[in-house]
Each structure stands twice: as structure tokens, then as C-alpha cells.
């Protein structure tokens, strides 16, 4: 059986990420073996994932003597990651567990939307109850389920309301990815290409050599290997900069400044991964124009993104450029009116560049809108 275990060392907030196959049937045993003694569980999921897996999760928990297992659904799409759904989730938690003596274990069964909103709700209910991430998308498995950033979108700004809240455990059962729509698998590869592009030349080259196609086909050996590599890369970054105060964690935002702006401004016509793919192209074009990155890297990146079936541009529409620029100006990395961009310098390396001429930024944004 293909399996891996990555430890993320954050002192008293440390936790393991278990990656493998056929983990769902023994979920209850895994939770108990990691010291989770709660009698009750609150499962936050969405209608699609819940329809596929909730009954099996409940059976696995009941086999480990969980007394009550409550399900709460939120929408699967990014539009559902909003304050109203967050408030409804908190209300559902309170309704299910009104007694202050009852502390449920919250299990987040889904992709990034479930993980972000659910982790935020778990962090504020009774000033924090324990939670476990159980990612069901490739993107959540390699990125959003690890690191403790949980948030909702608010006021037209992505992830602007949130906290840092680390899970007790991440259980990544790769079998759950088998029911994904192919578009969602492609979307997940975008974050994997990101890790290779700015964190690991060896991963980037592995994808170039043909493992990208094996990953898209969900080949079990390649899937386990690459998910474990990405999780380990993110764990090492988060260990150095858990609360995103030192600038180290900014590396994880390659492609996200322009990508997030486009994702929001296009009213979520793009998946997160598709928007980040376009954002990486724009950021790398910016790096080439600034002379910090060779054209050869842009060519390699674009070829890999296209092989993944991901877009490198988005159809322009009236007002879209202005909306993207406005959304970018709300980026949480920007300080004192200065923009901040994570730019690749060569395969597997990056630098942070501040106060880039806005005319250049506008030029690369326009270059991906046509």
C-alpha cells in the first residue's frame, strides 16, 4: 500500500498528516490512536461529498464508539465561502451542542471551501474546539488542508476574514480523489506546479519528465509521492513562518496575487487552480520584464501548465481589467500602498519584489486577458 506520514513541527500545535489509501474505513481508529477522546463529532461537508462519503465516515466513527455524529452541509463552490454560511455553520454547531460540557470533534470532509470555512468556525466556537482536516480534492490535499490558514470571503475580498487555527490531524485518503471531476484534478495540479516552480526544481523536473500525466490519471504511486512532496514542502515553510509575519510564507503565494484578483473578478467562472495557473503566467511574465527570471523558465512553465489542461489566459470582458486591479490592491501582502509580488528567479527559486511599477503590472494583467 502506498502511504506517507509528514509531521509538521509547531511546538504544542504540532500535528501529523497521514497520506494513503483506504484510510476512511479506519478513521475512528486513527482518531483514537492520535488521542482524540471526544464522544461526539460534527461533520462539515457539502452535498456532493456528503452524499458520497458521509455514511461511511459515520460508520467508521460509530465503530470507534463515537456517540453522536452530526452532519452539516455548506455549498461546494467558492461563492459559498461567505459570512452568511459561516454564521449558519456556527448556529448549527450551537444547536447541535448547546451544553457547554459537550465539546465535539469537528471533521472537515471536503475541499478547500469546507476546510477554510469549517476551520474558522471550529476556531471561534467556544473559543476553539478541535478539528481534523479530511481533504477530498487534490488541491486541498496538497495545499489548503495544511498550515492553519482558515477564512471566509467578505466584502468582495478573498479570505479577508479569518484566523490561524491548526488542525489536530490531517487524514488524506487518496481513494476519495477517485470521484473527482477531471476539471478538479487539473485544478489541483496547478498548486503542484506552483510548488515545483518556486520551491523544488526536482519536483518541477519530475512533472516535466512525464509524472504530470500520471498524476492527472491518479496513478496511486505517483499520486502518493507527489502529494507527500508538496505537503512536506509546505510543512517546512509553515514551520518557519506559522503566522505569516516573516515573509517566508509568501512563497506559497506565487501566482496568487493576480490569480486571486482574477478569480474574484470573473465571478468564479474559473476554479481556484485555473485562476492560479493564469496568475503564475502573469507573475512570471512580470519577472522576465524585470530581468529577475529568464525567458526559458517562462517557456517551461507555460508548456507544463498547458500539458495539465490549464488555461494561460481568460476571455476579456468589459470592466474586467479594472475589477482585477481593484481586487489586487486589496491583497493582504500589500503594505503602506506598496505592492508585493512573489516572482520566480529560476526553477525552484524565488524572490519577493516590492513597489513594482504599476504600469508594468497593468501590462502583464492585460496580457492574460484576451
C-alpha positions in Angstrom: 0.0 0.0 0.0 1.3 3.5 -0.9 1.4 5.6 2.2 3.3 8.5 3.8 3.3 10.4 7.1 4.5 14.0 7.3 5.0 15.7 10.7 4.5 19.5 10.9 6.6 20.7 13.9 4.9 23.7 15.5 5.7 23.0 19.1 2.5 22.5 21.1 0.4 22.9 17.9 2.3 20.1 16.0 0.4 17.5 14.1 0.8 14.7 11.6 -0.5 14.5 8.0 -1.4 10.9 7.2 -1.5 10.2 3.4 -2.5 6.8 2.0 -5.3 4.6 0.6 -8.3 3.0 2.4 -8.0 5.3 5.4 -11.7 6.2 5.7 -12.9 2.7 7.0 -10.4 3.0 9.9 -10.9 6.7 10.5 -12.3 6.2 14.0 -9.3 4.1 15.0 -6.9 6.7 13.5 -8.6 9.4 15.6 -8.5 7.4 18.8 -4.8 6.4 18.2 -4.0 10.1 18.0 -5.5 10.9 21.4 -8.9 12.2 20.3 -11.3 11.0 23.0 -14.4 13.1 22.1 -17.8 11.3 22.2 -19.4 13.5 19.6 -18.5 14.5 16.1 -19.7 17.4 13.9 -19.0 16.8 10.2 -18.9 19.8 7.9 -19.1 18.8 4.3 -21.0 19.7 1.1 -24.0 17.9 -0.5 -21.9 16.2 -3.2 -19.1 14.9 -0.9 -21.5 14.1 1.9 -23.7 12.1 -0.5 -20.7 10.0 -1.4 -18.9 9.6 1.9 -20.8 10.7 5.0 -22.5 7.3 5.7 -19.1 5.6 5.6 -17.5 8.3 7.8 -20.3 7.9 10.3 -20.0 4.1 10.3 -16.2 4.4 10.9 -16.8 6.8 13.8 -19.5 4.7 15.4 -17.2 1.7 15.2 -14.8 3.7 17.4 -17.6 4.5 19.9 -18.5 8.0 18.8 -21.9 8.5 20.4 -23.4 11.3 18.1 -22.3 12.1 14.6 -24.0 15.3 13.2 -23.8 16.4 9.6 -23.8 20.0 8.3 -23.7 20.9 4.6 -22.3 24.1 3.1 -22.2 24.9 -0.7 -19.3 23.3 -2.6 -18.4 26.4 -4.6 -16.2 29.4 -3.6 -19.2 31.7 -3.6 -20.5 29.7 -0.6 -17.4 30.6 1.4 -19.1 33.7 2.8 -20.1 35.2 6.1 -23.7 34.0 6.0 -22.7 30.4 5.5 -20.1 30.8 8.3 -22.7 32.2 10.6 -25.1 29.4 9.7 -22.4 26.8 10.5 -21.8 28.4 13.9 -25.5 28.4 14.5 -25.7 24.7 13.6 -22.8 23.9 16.0 -24.6 25.7 18.8 -27.9 24.0 18.1 -26.3 20.5 18.0 -24.1 21.1 21.1 -25.8 23.7 23.3 -24.4 22.2 26.5 -21.1 23.8 27.5 -19.8 20.4 28.7 -20.1 18.9 25.2 -17.1 19.6 23.1 -17.4 17.9 19.6 -14.6 16.9 17.3 -15.2 18.8 14.1 -14.3 16.9 10.9 -13.9 18.8 7.7 -14.8 16.5 4.9 -14.4 18.3 1.6 -12.2 20.6 -0.4 -10.8 24.0 0.3 -14.1 25.7 0.9 -15.1 23.3 3.6 -11.6 23.3 5.1 -11.4 27.1 5.2 -14.9 27.9 6.5 -15.1 24.9 8.8 -11.7 25.5 10.3 -12.7 29.1 11.0 -16.0 28.0 12.7 -14.1 25.4 14.8 -11.7 28.2 15.9 -14.3 30.5 17.2 -17.0 28.1 18.6 -16.5 28.1 22.3 -13.2 29.9 21.6 -11.9 26.9 19.8 -12.8 23.2 19.5 -10.5 20.5 18.0 -10.8 19.8 14.3 -9.5 17.3 11.7 -9.0 18.0 8.0 -10.1 15.3 5.6 -9.4 16.7 2.2 -11.4 15.3 -0.8 -9.8 17.3 -3.6 -6.3 17.2 -4.9 -5.9 20.9 -4.3 -6.9 20.6 -0.6 -4.7 17.5 -0.2 -1.6 19.3 -1.4 -2.2 22.8 -0.1 -5.2 24.2 1.8 -5.7 21.4 4.4 -2.2 22.0 5.8 -0.9 25.2 7.5 -3.8 26.5 9.6 -5.0 29.4 7.5 -8.8 29.4 7.7 -11.0 32.2 6.5 -14.1 33.3 4.5 -14.5 35.8 1.7 -16.1 39.1 2.8 -16.9 42.5 1.2 -15.6 41.3 -2.2 -12.2 40.3 -0.8 -11.0 36.7 -0.8 -10.1 35.3 2.6 -10.1 38.7 4.4 -11.9 37.4 7.5 -10.1 34.6 9.2 -7.7 33.3 11.8 -4.7 30.9 12.1 -6.1 27.6 13.5 -4.1 24.4 13.2 -5.9 21.1 12.9 -5.1 18.2 15.3 -4.6 15.9 12.4 -4.9 15.7 8.6 -6.2 12.4 7.2 -5.7 12.3 3.4 -7.3 9.2 2.0 -6.3 9.3 -1.7 -9.1 6.9 -2.6 -11.5 9.9 -2.1 -10.0 11.6 -5.1 -11.2 8.9 -7.5 -14.7 10.5 -7.6 -13.3 14.0 -8.6 -14.4 15.6 -11.8 -11.4 15.8 -14.2 -11.5 19.6 -14.1 -11.0 19.5 -10.3 -8.0 17.1 -10.8 -6.5 19.5 -13.3 -7.2 22.4 -10.9 -5.2 20.6 -8.2 -2.2 20.2 -10.4 -1.9 24.0 -10.6 -0.8 24.2 -6.9 1.6 21.3 -7.5 3.2 23.1 -10.4 3.5 26.1 -8.1 5.4 24.1 -5.5 7.8 22.9 -8.2 8.1 26.3 -9.8 9.3 28.2 -6.7 10.1 25.5 -4.1 11.6 22.4 -5.7 13.4 22.1 -9.0 13.4 18.3 -8.7 9.6 18.2 -8.4 9.2 20.5 -11.4 11.5 18.3 -13.5 9.7 15.2 -12.3 6.4 16.6 -13.7 8.2 17.6 -16.9 9.5 14.1 -17.4 6.0 12.6 -17.5 4.7 12.3 -14.0 2.3 15.1 -14.7 0.2 12.9 -16.9 0.4 10.0 -14.4 -0.8 12.5 -11.7 -3.7 13.5 -13.9 -4.6 9.8 -14.3 -4.4 9.5 -10.4 -1.7 6.8 -10.7 -1.5 5.6 -7.0 2.3 5.5 -6.6 2.9 8.9 -8.3 -0.1 10.5 -6.5 1.2 9.4 -3.1 4.7 10.5 -3.9 3.8 14.0 -5.2 1.1 14.7 -2.5 3.7 13.8 0.1 6.3 16.0 -1.5 4.0 19.0 -1.7 2.8 18.6 1.9 6.5 18.3 3.1 7.4 21.4 1.2 4.5 23.4 2.7 5.2 22.0 6.2 8.8 23.2 6.1 7.7 26.7 5.0 4.9 26.9 7.7 7.3 25.7 10.4 9.5 28.7 9.7 6.7 31.3 9.5 3.5 29.9 11.0 1.8 33.2 11.4 2.9 34.7 8.1 4.9 37.5 9.7 8.4 37.0 8.3 7.8 36.9 4.6 8.9 33.3 4.3 5.4 32.0 3.8 4.9 34.4 0.9 6.5 31.9 -1.4 3.2 29.9 -1.2 1.5 32.9 -2.9 3.3 32.6 -6.3 0.6 33.3 -8.8 -2.0 34.2 -6.1 -1.9 38.0 -6.2 -3.1 38.3 -9.8 -4.8 34.9 -9.7 -7.0 35.7 -6.7 -7.9 39.1 -8.3 -9.0 37.3 -11.4 -10.8 34.5 -9.6 -13.0 37.0 -7.7 -13.4 39.4 -10.6 -14.5 36.7 -13.0 -17.3 35.7 -10.5 -15.7 32.3 -10.0 -16.1 31.3 -13.7 -12.6 29.9 -13.1 -11.7 27.3 -10.5 -9.1 28.4 -7.9 -6.4 26.3 -9.7 -7.3 27.7 -13.1 -7.0 31.3 -11.8 -3.7 30.5 -10.1 -2.3 29.0 -13.4 -3.1 32.3 -15.2 -1.7 34.2 -12.2 1.6 32.2 -12.4 1.9 33.1 -16.1 1.3 36.8 -15.4 3.7 36.8 -12.4 6.5 35.1 -14.4 6.0 37.5 -17.4 6.5 40.3 -14.8 9.6 38.6 -13.5 11.0 38.3 -17.1 10.2 42.0 -17.7 12.0 43.0 -14.5 15.0 40.9 -15.5 14.9 38.6 -12.5 13.9 35.5 -14.4 15.0 34.0 -17.7 12.5 33.6 -20.6 13.4 29.9 -20.7 11.7 29.4 -17.3 8.5 31.1 -18.6 8.5 28.8 -21.6 8.9 25.7 -19.5 6.2 26.8 -17.1 3.7 27.7 -19.8 4.3 24.3 -21.5 3.7 22.4 -18.2 0.5 24.4 -17.4 -0.8 23.7 -20.9 0.1 20.0 -20.6 -2.0 20.0 -17.4 -5.0 21.2 -19.4 -5.0 24.5 -17.5 -5.6 28.0 -19.0 -2.9 30.6 -19.6 -5.4 33.4 -20.2 -9.0 34.3 -19.7 -11.5 35.9 -22.1 -11.6 39.7 -21.6 -14.9 41.4 -20.9 -16.0 45.0 -20.2 -14.7 46.2 -16.9 -12.8 43.0 -16.0 -9.3 44.6 -16.1 -10.4 47.4 -13.6 -12.0 44.8 -11.3 -8.9 42.6 -11.3 -6.6 45.6 -10.4 -9.0 46.8 -7.7 -9.1 43.3 -6.2 -5.3 43.0 -6.3 -5.0 46.3 -4.4 -6.8 44.6 -1.5 -4.1 41.9 -1.4 -3.1 41.2 2.2 0.6 41.2 1.4 0.5 44.8 0.2 1.7 47.3 2.8 1.7 51.1 3.0 0.4 51.4 -0.5 3.3 49.3 -1.9 2.6 46.2 -4.0 4.4 43.0 -3.2 4.9 40.2 -5.7 6.4 36.7 -5.4 8.4 36.2 -8.5 10.4 33.1 -9.7 14.1 33.6 -10.4 14.8 30.1 -11.8 13.3 26.7 -11.4 12.7 26.1 -7.7 13.7 29.6 -6.5 12.0 32.9 -5.9 12.4 36.4 -4.6 10.0 39.0 -3.2 9.8 42.2 -5.2 8.1 45.3 -3.8 6.8 48.5 -5.3 6.8 47.3 -8.9 5.8 50.0 -11.4 2.0 49.7 -11.7 2.3 50.3 -15.5 4.3 47.0 -15.7 1.7 45.2 -13.5 -1.1 46.5 -15.7 0.8 45.3 -18.8 1.0 41.7 -17.6 -2.6 41.7 -16.3 -3.7 42.8 -19.8 -1.5 40.1 -21.3 -3.6 37.3 -19.8 -7.0 38.9 -20.7 -7.8 38.4 -24.3 
